[in-house]
Every structure is written in structure tokens, then in C-alpha cells.
Amino acid sequence: MNPTETEHRTTGWQRSIWIGALCFVALLVVDVLIVTWMRTGSGLAQWDEPVHQAFLDTRTPTGDALVTGFTNLGQTLPMEILGVVLCAVLYLRFRRWSIWGLPILTAVGSVAITEGAKLLFGRPRPPYAEAVPPYEPSFSFPSGHTLNSTAIAGIFAYLAVSLARRTWIKVAAVIAAVTWSILMGLSRLYLGHHWLTDVSAGWVTGLAWLVLVVTIHQAVTRRDPDLDPGPRPAPATS
């Protein structure tokens, strides 16, 4: 490797660290604001009740069934099945260790963050009388469906953007991940299982965790690409 290549790699590695760190800190600041609003009933939390009532007024039996079916995809088992299928498809195509490692790390971390935050804040859910069954007994803040869906869908979009060559695949992966995350959060509001601040915290926290995972991965692989090798070239034949 010549000096120019070494300098370029070092610059790229440093840039990844700085951009990722700044985004992560900015998202943490937003998270702190949401927590403050949630605890004081100010800011965004002033919209918790109006938004809850607005979704309550739009419900229909058909909508309840469709949205419940969708939101159930954000539960642990369906997410695991979807994740394994996506990992298998990507690995068969690209043969990178990160295709398995990054989603597992992201999922384990997002679940741990969700459970820890729920216990820390202990916020009650909206009244069960105003929610679509089945009811959930866990605490409300943050929305676990939203947080986990944001982080996990995001890491698959990151893998697609990093590995795919065709632009349309990259764009489609990002659009799919953003759409999945937004719809999952809205489904929690529609069903009356969470407040607006719960879902907002899920989006922001899930994105913050995603940014942290991606930043670490970029820093490691840009500094030493051999840590995430692709498939070995086939031996030449005469």
C-alpha cells in the first residue's frame, strides 16, 4: 500500500468517526428533550392526549384487524424469522461476516435498551379501555416495537447500501426501512398501546443505537478492511 492510499484510508476512518459521533450526540440530545417533555408534560408531551384521541376517532373494525396484523410483525418471533431470512439471502450473495454479526448486535442491543428504559421510567400505558386488544403489560416508555424496528430495519438498509452495487437496490432498501419504522410507530399510536412521546423516543433511540453500531463498524472496517473480508476469488484454471 502506497502512502497516498494509507493517508486516504486514515482520512476516511477519521471522517466516519466524527460524523457518526456528531449524529449520535445530536440524537441523544433529542432523546433527553423527549424524556424531559414526558416527565414534565411540556413540549411534545402536550400532544400525547390529542394524538391519542385523534387515532381513537379514526378506528374501524377492519382497520383494527389490519393494523394489529401489521404491528404483530414487530414482535420478537416474527422479527427473528424475517431477520434470519434476510441475513441468509444477503450472506448467500455477498459472503460477509457483518451480514450476521451486525443484525445480531443491533437486535440484542436494542432489546436491552428497550427493557432497561422501560424499567427506568416506569411509565403507564394509555388506558386499556381505549386500546385495541391484545393488551400489553409492560411499561410504555419507550415503544419497543418502534425502537427495535427502527434499529433492525436500519441495519439491513445499511448492509444493502454498503454491499449492493445497483443504485435502485440501495434506494429501495432505505425507503423500505424508513417506511417500516414509520408505519410501526404509527401502528402503536393507532392501537392505543403507546403515547406520542413513547413512539418518538422509540424512533430517536433506535436511530441513535443504529448510528452507533454503524459508526463502530465503519471505523473498524475503514481502518482495516481485512476484518470484514468478502468471498475469496476462485482459483485460476488453465
C-alpha positions, 0 to 999 in steps of 0.5 A: 500500500502506497502512502497516498492510499494509507493517508486516504484510508486514515482520512476516511476512518477519521471522517466516519468517526466524527460524523457518526459521533456528531449524529449520535450526540445530536440524537441523544440530545433529542432523546433527553428533550423527549424524556424531559417533555414526558416527565414534565408534560411540556413540549411534545408531551402536550400532544400525547392526549390529542394524538391519542384521541385523534387515532381513537376517532379514526378506528374501524373494525377492519382497520383494527384487524389490519393494523394489529396484523401489521404491528404483530410483525414487530414482535420478537418471533416474527422479527427473528424469522424475517431477520434470519431470512434476510441475513441468509439471502444477503450472506448467500450473495455477498459472503460477509461476516457483518451480514450476521454479526451486525443484525445480531448486535443491533437486535440484542442491543436494542432489546436491552435498551428497550427493557432497561428504559422501560424499567427506568421510567416506569411509565403507564400505558394509555388506558386499556379501555381505549386500546385495541386488544391484545393488551400489553403489560409492560411499561410504555416508555419507550415503544419497543416495537418502534425502537427495535424496528427502527434499529433492525430495519436500519441495519439491513438498509445499511448492509444493502447500501454498503454491499449492493452495487445497483443504485435502485437496490440501495434506494429501495432498501432505505425507503423500505426501512424508513417506511417500516419504522414509520408505519410501526410507530404509527401502528402503536399510536393507532392501537392505543398501546403507546403515547406520542412521546413513547413512539418518538423516543422509540424512533430517536433511540433506535436511530441513535443505537443504529448510528452507533453500531454503524459508526463502530463498524465503519471505523473498524472496517475503514481502518482495516478492511481485512476484518470484514473480508468478502468471498475469496476469488476462485482459483485460476484454471488453465 
